Amino acid sequence: MTAALGPPRVSSPAGPDAPRGRRPLAPRWPRLALGVALACVGATGCQPLTQIILIIDSNLSSDRLDVKVTVTGPTASPVLLDYNFANPATPPFAWTLGLSPRGSTLGPISVMVAATDNADVVEQVAQTEFVSGESRTLRMLLLTSCMGVVCPDAQTCGANGCGPIEQVGTSLPTWNGMVPPSPSTDPTVPISGRTVWAGGWHSCANDGSSLYCWGQNKFGELGIGTTLNASSRERVPLVASASMPLRAVGLGNIDSCVCDATGQAFCWGTDTAGELGNPTMMGSQVPLAVDGLTDCVQISGGAAHMCAVHDTGQVSCWGDNTFGQIGGGAALAKMASVSTPTLVRDAQNNPFGNVAEVFGGDGHTCARRTDKTVWCWGDNADHQLGDGTAVAMRAVPSQVVGITTAEEIASGRFSTCARLTSGHVMCWGQNTSGQLGDGDVKVVRTPVEVAGITDAIQITAGKHHACALHGTAPNLLACWGGNELGQIGIGSTTTAPVLVPTEVLEIVGATSIAAGSVHTCARHSKGLSCWGENIVNELGDNTDTNRSQQVLVSGFP
């Protein structure tokens, strides 16, 4: 097997004396091999070249990169190349290598390309074979989206996330003499104001135009076609009919949903209570279209129910209805579950409208209307409806007392919080772990103000804790409530609740936050971090070690 580094930009294949420093368009063959190939054109008995054109490209930008290329096969010694971008002589991407067999054996050959930037590693591996008499192209990409990603056995990280290492030689594209455009770094644009989401024990974030998830996957809630937990991010392969970019993302305890660019909703995970919005009530490890929901603009999940806002401002919910959290009124009050999206109705049985945002808790649901009032329905055993009553449950929306300037809401398991126009935060519901943030654990029936937060710009709530992104640039993050597994992010665990907002360590310049059951994640100036429980890989750091201080999620720039 022979190999040669590709040349700079040329209009025709170049020889070994070509100058370097510009983008290559063709591989650099030895002069003799090139001459033989040209002499054979049109000649009787001409034998076409048997070769693989290896194209190595990247969207990595660091000048500290060290890149190693290893090619091995049964008929020759390994080809080993090592380039350090601190060396001015190292050519820029893309690189081309002409590989040809030595002898009659056509394979298999293995190719590994790895780049290191300090401790961060990007690696792609391929196994293939030559096709007799043909020139095929093998493209290897070193991508920011694969930084630190560890794929399952027999898989490697590429443009579509983790995929098979083995590539049949005849499946490789025929070499046409041109190098494809270099991969671009797609901008990561917030979806409904966020770039990270958390469910019960799993998390998701967007990177460019793709959605990635990690953590618990026992019920297929990661949407990656398996039920294996993921200790680092895995790309969610949305069905071909899904239109990008996504409008909304919403995670339940063990389910996940999105709304695509057209408004079609897709869900995946468990379906024991109809959470996927499909009358078959069969769980799915991959995204499935929700029946009849083609105009959703925002979506959210609870413990075992989901809700979505229509572009008309009305709301539909489906799934578990044990406490009336579907909000279908008296007609549905005695139904334990509802398997298809059903309109939420008010006390007069009219569709509940003018809704801007909806969030599900364990057994309750809350909605923020366009007039900035907040309405809740479902379980009220812990006063999570915030209407000042002790009624056990409601099957229709009831207005939360004293909230008239809400800009955002976030529901935890048995509590809900609202961010006000003033920057203050109000919370109501269960307070056994201090999750209301008012400095106490006493029971209250109406909203109380979170202590010390006057400049909130985003909020989130977990099982027994809550957080607020606040301040002016650089934005800070404060959390409060239960901290038994380090979910507050203050560098230690505590059996006693954290009763007032406390700054999370090492999070500066935060732009998006999300709380799971007992873990928390944030997008910030240095990347994407999570902390708290990690028993089922909720933190995405390739471990299952609980963390009381932030750790970076593998693979995110």
N, C-alpha and C positions, 0 to 999 in steps of 0.2 A: 504494500500500500504506500502510495506517495502522497505528499501534501505540499501545497505552496500557498503563502499568504497572498491575498488579493492585492491588486495595485490601486493607485489613485484613479481619479476619473479619466477615462479615455474613451475614444469613439469606437475603438475596436480592441480585441484582446491584446494585452500588452505583454512584453517579455520581462525578464528579471531585471533589466536595467532601467525600467521606467521610474521616473521620479515619484516620491511619496508625499503624502500630506493632504490629499483631497479625497472626496468620497469615491469608492470604487464602483464601477458598473459591471465589471466582468472579472472572472477569476484569473489568477496569475499562473498559467501553465508554464512548464519548462519550454524553452524555444523548440527543442527537438520534437516534443509531443505535439506542440501546436503546428509545426511544419508538416508532420505526418498527417495530422487531421486535415489540413488544407489540401495537401497533395492528393488525398483520397477522394475529394469531392468529385463526383461524376465518373470516377474510374471504375472499370470492371473489377469485381471482386473486392471492392473497398470494404473494410471492416470499420464500422462506426465506433466511436469512443464509448467505453464502459466507464462511467464516472458518476460521482455524486458531488455536486457543487454545494459546499457547506457555507451558508450565509449566517454570520453572527452579527446581531444588531441589538440595540439597547436604547432605552430612554433614561438610563442612569446618567447623572450629570457631574458627579463628584470627581475632582481631579486627584483624589486619593485612591481611586480604584486600582485593584490588582486583579487581573483577569487571567485565568488559566484555561487552556483548551487541551483536552486529552482525547485522542482517537485511538481505539484499540480494535484489533481484528486477529483472525487466526493465521494470517499469512505474513505478518510483518511485525517488527518491533513497534511499540506504541509511539504515536506522534504526540510530543509534548511541547506546548507553546505557553510562554508566560510573558504577559505584558503589564507594565506598571504605568499608570497614567501620569505619574509624577515625572516620568521620563519623556522629554519632548519628542523623542524619536518614535514613540508609540503612535501608530496611525489612528485616526478617529474612526468611529463606527460609520458605516457598516464594514465588516471584514468578509472576505471571501476566501475559501480554501478549496482547491481542486483535489478531490480524493479519487484515486483509482486503485483497483485491486492489483496485487502483486501475485501472479500465478492465476490459476483457474478457479480458485475458491471465491465465491461472490459474497459470502457472509457467514454468520452475522457480524456486523461491526457495531461498536458502541462509541458514542460521542458524549462527552461531558464538558459543559462550559460553566465555569463558576467565577463569580466576581465577589470580592470582599472589600468592604469599606469600613475600616476599623473592625468592629466585632460583628457587623451586619453581613449576611451572606445571601447572595442570590445564585441559584443553581438551576440548570436545566439539563436533562439527560435524555438521550434518544438511543434506541436500538433499531437497526434496520439492516438492509442488504443492498448490494448492487443489482441492477437489472442489466443483463447481458446486452451489449450493443446500444445502450441508451444512456443519456445524460439526464439525471434527475436532480431535484433541488431539495435540500434539507435546511430549513430555516430555524435557527435557534435564537431565542429572545431572552435577554436579561432585563427584567422589568421591575419597576418600583413596586408594582402590585404583588410581586413574588418575594419581596424582601423579608427574610426570616420565616417564610412559609415552609412547613414540613408536611409533605404529602404522604398519603398511605403507601404501602409497599406497591411497587410496580407502577407508580404514578410519578409525574413530575409537574412542576408549576410552569404554566405558559400563559398565553393571552386570554384563555378562557378558564383560568384557575387550574386546579389539579386535573391531569388527564393521563392517559396511558403512555408509558415510556416506549413501548413497542410500536413501531410504524412499519407496515409492510412496504417493501421497496416499490412495488407497482402503484402504491397509493401516493407516493411522493410526486409533486408536480414536475413536469418536464422542464428542463432548463431552457429559458428563452433568451439568455444573454443579458437580462436586465435584473438589477437588484430592486426588490419592492421598496416603497417609501418606508422610512424609519418610523417605528411606533411613536405615537404622540402621547403625551400625558394628558388624558381627558380631565377637564376641571371637575372637581367634586362640588356639585351645586347642592345646596340644602333642599330637601324635600319637605315641604310644609314647615320650613324653618329649622329643620333638624338634619343632622348627618349621622346620628347614632341612636339606636333604639334598644330597649331591653325588655324581655318577657320575664317569666318566672325564673328560669335557670338557663336562659340562652340570650344572646345578644346579636345584633346586626348593625352594619354600617355600610354606607355607600362609598365606593372609591371610583371616581370617574362615573361612567354610566352603569356600573355593575353593583349589585347588592351582594354582600358577603355576610355570612352568619357563622357563629361558633357556640360551643357549649353543649348542653344536654340535647340529645337527639333520639331519646328512647322512643318517642312517638312520631318521629319524622319531622319535628318542628323546624329543623334547619332547611328542609326542602331540597336536599342534595341527593335523594334517591336511595338513602340507606337509613339505618337506625343506629349507626355508630356515633358516639360523641365525637366532637371535633375540638381538639386542643389549640388549634389555630384556625384562622378564617378559611371558610370554604365558599366558593362562588355559588350563588343560587341560580340554577339554569332555568330561567323563566321560559315558558312555552313560547313557540314561535309566534303565536297569535297575540302575545302581549306587546303592546306598543310602548316604546320608551320616549322620553324619560318618565319615570314613575311620578304619579301625583302624590301618593301617600303611602306610608308604611305603618303598620300597627301590629304589635306583638301581644298575644295572650300568655297565659301561664305555660301552656304546652301547644300553642298554635301560633301561626304567623299569617299575616295577610298584607296584600298591597293593592293599590288602585293604579292601573296603568294610565297612559296618556289619554286614552279615550274615555276613561271612567269605568272600565270593566274591572271588577274585583276578582282577585285570586287568593285562595287560602290553602294552607297545608298543615299537617300535624294530626292530632287525634280528632275523632269525630263522634265520640261516645254520646255527646249531648246535642249533636247537630251543629257543632262549631264551624264546620267548613261550608255551611250554607248549601248543602247538597242533600236531597232527600234520600239518597242511598245510605247515608249515615255510616260511611266507610272511611276510615282514616286514609291519609295519603302522604307519601314521602316526597312528593313533588307538587308544585303548584297546580291547583284545579280552579277552573272558573266558577265563581259563585253564581248560582242560578238567579237570573233576572236582575242582577245588580250591575248595570252598565253605565251608571252616571255618578259614581262615588267620587267625592273630592277629599274626604278625610275618613280614616278608619282606625279603630282601636279595639283591643281585646281585654277581656276580664279573665276571671279564673276559668270559666268554661262557656263564655258567651262572647260574641263579637257585635260591634255596632259600626255603622257607617253613615256619614252625612251625604245626602244626595245633592246634586247641583241645584235643586229647587229649594234647599234649606230644610227639607224634611229629613227624618232619621229612620233608619231601619235597623233592627237588631235580630239576632238569631242565636240559638244554642240553649244553654241551661236557663230555665225559667222558674226555678224552685222558689225564689223570693220575689217574682214579678219583675226581674231585671230586664226582661224584654220590653216591658212598657206597653204591652198591647191592650191594656185596659181589662175590663171585666170579662170580655170574651175569651181572653187567654189566661186569666188569673189562675185557673186550676190546671193548666197544662204544664207538665214538668219540664218539657223542652219543646223547642220550635226549630225545625230543621231547615227552614228557608227564610230569607229576609222578610221581616214583617214590620210594617210601619208602626212607630211609636204614636200613641194617641193620648189626647188630653182627657180631662174629666168629662168633657162633653162628647167624647168619642170622635173628635175631629183629629186629623193628622197634626202632630206636633211639629210646628214649622219655625222658620226664622232662626235656624240653628247654624252656628259657625264652627262648633267643635264638640265632639263627644268623647267621653272616656269611661271605660269600664273598670270597676273594682272587683272584689271577690264575688259579691252577690248584689251589688248595686251599680247604677249607671248615673252619670251626671253629664249635663250638656250646657254649654255656654251659648246664649242666644246673641243675635246681632245687636240687641239693645244693651248688652253687657251684663244682663242678669244671668244667674245660674239656677238650673233646675235639676233635681235628682229624683230617682225612683228605684224601687227594689227593697233590699234588706235595710232595716233601720234599727237593728238590735243594738248597735253601737253609736246611734245618732248620726250615721253617715249621710243621711238625707239633709241634715242641717236646717230643718224647717221648724225647730223648736218644740216638736212633739215627741211623745214616747210611743207612737204607733209602731207596731212590730215591722210592718212592711207596707209598701204602696205599689200598685200596679200601673199607676199613671204619674206623670211628672208633678213634683211639688217644688215650689220656689224656695230657694235657700234664703234664709233671713239675712238682710243687711248687705247683700252683695249686689251692687248696681254699677260697678265700674270694672268688671272683670275683663282682662285682656287675654288670659290663658287659664286653663285648668289642668290639673293632674290628679288622677285617682290612685291611691294605694290600695292595699287589701281591704281595709275597713275604714278608710279615711279619704278625704279629698282636700286639695288646696287650690286656691285661686290667686293669681298674680293680678294686682290692681293697676290701674292707670298711673297711680302715684308712685309705683315701685314697691309698695308694701305687699305683704303676702298674708292671706287669711287661710286658716285651716279648720276643719271640723271632722268629727267622727271619733273613732277609737283613739285613746291617748295613753294606753298602758305603758308604752315605751317612750313617751315624750314626743311622739311623732307630729304633734301639733306645734311644737317649737315655741310654746309660750312660757317655758320655764317651770311647768308643772306636769302632773300626771292625772289631774282631776278630770272627772267626767263633765263634759259640756254638751249642750244640745244645739248650740248655735256657733257660728264661726268665731274664732279668736285670732288675734294678730300674732304672727311669728315675731319673736323678739329681735330687734336690732337690724332687720332687713328693710331698708328703705329705698333701695336702688336695684331691685330684682329685674332681670331681663329674660329669664327663662326658669321654669321650675320642673321638678319631677318628683315622683313618689314611689316608694317600694312597699314591701310588706309591712315593716314597722319603722321605716325611716323616710326622710324626704330631703331634698337639696334645692338650692337656688343658685343659679349663676347670677352674679351681681357685680355692680361697680362699673366704672368707666375704664377704657383700655389702660392697662391690660386687665381683662375681666377675671374675677376671682370666683371661687366656688366654695360655698358653705353648706354643710349638711348637719342634720340633727336626728335624734331618735335612737333606735336600737343599734348597738355596735358590737354585738357578741361575736361577730365574725369579721370585724374590721371594715364594715360597709360604710362607715363615716369617713374613713381615709385619713385618720389622724396619727397613724404610726403605731397604734396599739389597739388591742381589743379591750372592751370594758363590759362587765356584767351589769353595771348600773347604766341606765339610759343617758344619752347626751341630751340634756333638756333644752338647750338653746343652740342656735346655729354656730358651728365651729368651722374654721377654715380648713379645707382639705390641703394636705401637704403637697407641694411640688406641682400644683396645677395653676398655671398662669396663662392668661390669654385664651381662656375657654370660650368655645363657640357653640357647643352643643352638649347636652347632658342627658343621661338616661339611668333610671334606677330599676333593677330587677328585684326579685324577691329579697335577697340578702347580698346583692352586689351592686356596684355602681360603675358607670363608664362616663368618660368625657373626652370630647375632641378638643385639643388645645394646641398651643404654639409649638409643642415638640412632638405632636403626633396624636395617637389615640390610646388612652390608658383606661384600665379597669382596676378595681380593688374590691375586697370582701371575700365572700365564699367562692371556692374554686374546686369543689369536690367533683363536679361534673364539667370542669373546664370552662366555666363561665367567663373567666378572665382572658382567655385566648392567648396565653403566654407560653404555650407548649408544656405546661405543668398542671398538676392538680393540687397545688399548694395554696392554701388560703393566704391572702395578703391584706395587711392593715394599712398599706401604703401603696400608691399607684405603681403599676407595672405596665409597660408598653405592650399593646396587642401586636402580635407578630404580623408582618406583612403590610402595614399601613405606613405611607410616607409621613 
